């Protein structure tokens, strides 16, 4: 059985996720967690841009 790179547990199926510019094979639960963290990071960056009045791209 394949092993998740994030939680180190054996799972039936692995999914590919991009973490810090690298691709990792993780289980579905870890994939959801990684996607949530990425979404929160993007929202916080947008909030900081709005506070600073930055109009361009990073």
C-alpha positions, 0 to 999 in steps of 0.5 A: 500500500502507498504511504502518504508523505505528509502523515506517513499513513498507509492509504488506498490512493495518493494525490499530487499536491504542490507544497512550497514549490515541490510536488508531494504525493499525499492522501485525500485528507492531507490534500484538503488540509494543504488546499485550505492552508494555501487558500488562507495564505492567498486571502491573507496576502490579498488583505495585506495588499488591500491595507497597503493600497498596492494595485499591481501584482506581487 
